[in-house]
Amino acid sequence: MSTKTIKESAGRKVFNVCNIIFLALVVISIVIPIWNVLITSFAMDKDVVGNDYLLVPHSFTLENYYRVLHSGYMQAFRNSLFVAVVGTALSIVISIPLGFALSRKNLVGRKFLMGMLTFTLVFDVGIMPFYVVVRSLHMINKMAAIIVPVAVSTFNVIIIKNYMSAIPESLIESARLDGCNDYGVLLRIVLPLSVSIIAAVTLFYFVNYWNRYFEVIMFINDSRKYTLQVVLRSLMFEADDSLGGEHYVYSNTKMAVMVLGMVPVLVIYPFIQKHFVSGLMIGSVKG
């Protein structure tokens, strides 16, 4: 073995050690806050007074979750769930046909449409025109104001388009010879072959809608229509003095609200994670 090979092996070992240490620190920085939230959410009030950061369980109680489930926070949870489910369904129904149409090379004006779509990735109209459009459509203080203006993500549409562009043209031509129109081709050929990218985009849309905050504070005036993210922000940073006007909101109750806020994404991810990586990788590199 040459000296050069020995040096390269030693350098490789040093790199691997440094890489492991770096990744371990990244994992620790992610896991510790989540662990703190979980542990604190099950802690009793006496354990969090003057000690907001717990790493070792001192007690276990479900009272905090009982408080949250029987408080006004659940209305915000239901609002967020409604926005996420309805918004994701609407976005998928729009994005899939749009991505499929743009993936067809014989589409009239395809380059122009792609240029206009890509343009929106670079330039933003700004807050005031955005507000004027929503107001002119009479959506102020309506849940539609949180869903409709962000129903289509250019990034997601491009990923879908790239993925569907990789579907062999021979399959589509065979379907047309069998009498399928464009809708038939999309439903019978393209969708069954695009489960991976649809799963990935569905997760993107769901998380995006679930975390909606800016549109809520700008367009929604009725506090009963606030989403969980807005209520959680108020809970964490404002001097909320009670759940029902009687008891101070300790950090354990706040953490219980945060845990419930993570549940929908944690529930949906296991069902689509096997499709997520493959769909995203193929959709992002194919052109």
N, C-alpha and C positions, 0 to 999 in steps of 0.2 A: 504494500500500500504506500503510495507516495505521500510526501509531506503535505502537498496541496490538498489531497483528499482528507488527511487527518485534520488539517486546519478547517476545511469546510465542514467536517463532521462536528468539530468542537463549536464552530460558529452556529451550526444548526441547533445544537443542543442548547446553547445560550439563548437563541431565538425562541425555542420551544418553551424554555423555562420562563422567559420574560412574557411570552404570549399567555401562558397558563396563569401567571400572577396577575396580569392585566385583566384577563377575562374573569378571574375569580373576584377581583375587586369590583368589576362591573356587576357581576351577579349579586354580590353582597350588597352593593348600593341599591339594587332593585328589590332584593328580597327583604332586607331589614325594615324599610318603611311599610311594606305590605304586611309583614309579620306584626309590626307594631299596631297597625290598624286592626288586625284580626284579634290580637290579644286584648287590646284596650276595649274593643266592642263587647267582650264577654266579662270585663272587669266590673266589680261593684263600685259604687260611688266613692266609698271611703278610700279606695285604692288609687283613685285618679285625682283626688284633691291635692293640688300642688305638685302633681307628678304626671304630666301629660304624656310622657314618653316611656312606655313600658316595654321591656324586652323579655321579662320573665313573668309568667302568670302568677298572680297573687290570689286570685279567686276566680270563680266561674258562675255566671248567672245569665239567664235569658231575659231578664227584666228589661234590659235596654232595648231588645228587639220587640218586646211586648209594648213598650212605650211608643216606639216608632210605628208599629203596625196599627196602633189605636190612636194615632195623632194625625194632624193635617199633612204630614210629609207624604203619606201614601197617596194623596190626591196628586201631588207633584210627580210621584213615581208612575201613577197611571197615565198622567199627561205625557211623560217622556216615553212610556211604552207605546202609547197611541201614535205619537209622532214618529217613533222609530219603525214601527210595524207598517203603518200606512205609507210613510215616506219611502221606505225601502221598497215596498211593493210597487209604488208609482214609479220610482226611479228605474227599477229593473224592467218594468213594462215599456218604458220609453227608451232606455239605453240599449237593450238587446236589439230591437229592430233597427235603431239608428246605427249601431255598430255593424250589424249585418249588411245594411245598405251601403255603408262606406267601404266595406270589405270587397264589394263587387267592382271589378275593374271596368265593367261596361256601364257603370252608373254615369249618367249625363251630368257634367259639372262636378265630377268627383274631386278634382284637384282644388277647385274653387271652394267647395264646401269644407274640405279638409283644412284649407288655408284659413277660412273664417273660424273654424272650430279651434284651430291651434292659436289663432289670434287672441282668443279669450284666456289662454294660459299665460300670456305675456302682459296683457293690458286689462286693467280693472276700471270699471266706470266710476267708481267712487261711491261714498256713502249717500250723498244727497240725491243723485239720480236714482239710486237703488230705492231709497225711501219714497221718492216721488212716484216711481212706477208701482210700488206696492200700494201706496195710498190711492192712486188713480184706479186701481183694480178693486178698491173697497175691501181690502183684506186686513186693515188695521184692527187689532184686537181679536183676530180670528186665528185658529190653529193653522189655517191654510198659509198664513204669512210665514210660518216656520218651515213649511214643507215645499210649497210650489216654487218659490224663488231659487231654491237649491236642489231642485228635483233632478237635474242633469249635471253630472261631473264630467268635464272634458277629459280628465285623466282616465277615468273609468271607461268612457266611451272608446278612447284610443286603445286601451288594453284589450277591450272586447273586439274591436276592429282588427287589431293585429293578430289575435288568436284565430278569428274566423277566416282571415286571409290565408291561413296555413291549411285550411280544409281543402283536400283535393278537388279541383274543378270537375274531375270526372264523376265524382259522386253527385254533384249538383246537376250536371248535365244528364246523368242517368235518371235522376228524379224527374227532371223536366220531360224526358222522353216518356216516362210513365204517366204523364199528365198532371204533375204537380205544378201549381203556380208558385209565386214567390212566398206566399204564406205557408203553403204546403212544404216547400223546401226548408223554410225556417223551422217549422214545428216538427217535421218528421226526420230531417237529416241534420240540420245545423245544431239545434238545441241538444239532442242526445249526445253529440260529439263535443259539446261545449260545457259540460257539467262542471269541469274544474274551474274554468274562468268565471262562470256564473257564481260558483260558490265563493270565490275570492272577492269578486265585486260586491256580492251580497253582504259579506262581512264588512267591507269598506263602507258601504252605504249605511248599514245598520249602526256601526260605531259613530259615523259622522252625524247621523240624526240623533243618536242617543246623547251625544255631547253638545248638542246645539245650545248656544248661550247668547251669542251676540244678537241674533234675530229676535230672541225672546224679549230681551230688555229694550230693544228698539221698537218693536211692533206690538207687544202685548202689554195692555194697561191693567187688565184684571188679574189680581194676584192668584185667583183660583185657577187660572190657566197657565201659571208658571210651571216650567219643567223642573225636574229634580236638580239639574245643574245650577239653576238660578237660586233655588231654595238652599241648596248645599253651600253655595258661596255665601249667602246671607248668614247661614248657620255658623260657618267657620270664621267669618271676619267681622260680623256685626255683634252688637251687645244684645243678642236674643236673651230674654230673661226667662223664658219658660216654654214648655211644650203646650201647656194649656193655661198658662197664667199663674201656675202654682209653684213649680219647681224649676230651679236653675238647670240649664242644659249643660251637663258635664261633658267632658271629652269622650267618655264611653258611649254616650248616646249619639254624639256626632259621628263617631267611628262606626256605629251600627248603621247609621244612614249611609255612610260611605260604602260599607260592605254590601248593603242592599243595592246600591248603585252599580256595583260591579257584577251582580248576579246575572243579568240578562246576557252580557257578553260572554261570561264564563259558561253559561248554559248553551249558547248557540255555537261557540267555537269548536267543541269536540265533535260535533256532527259534520263540520265542513273542513276540519283541519287536514284530513287526508287528501283533499282536493286543492287546498290553498296554495301550497308551495309550487306544485307542478303547473297549476293554472296561471299563477302569477309570473313564473319564469318564462313559460312559453309565450304568454301574451305580451311580455315586455321586450322580447328580443326579435320576434318575427315582424317582418315589415311588408 
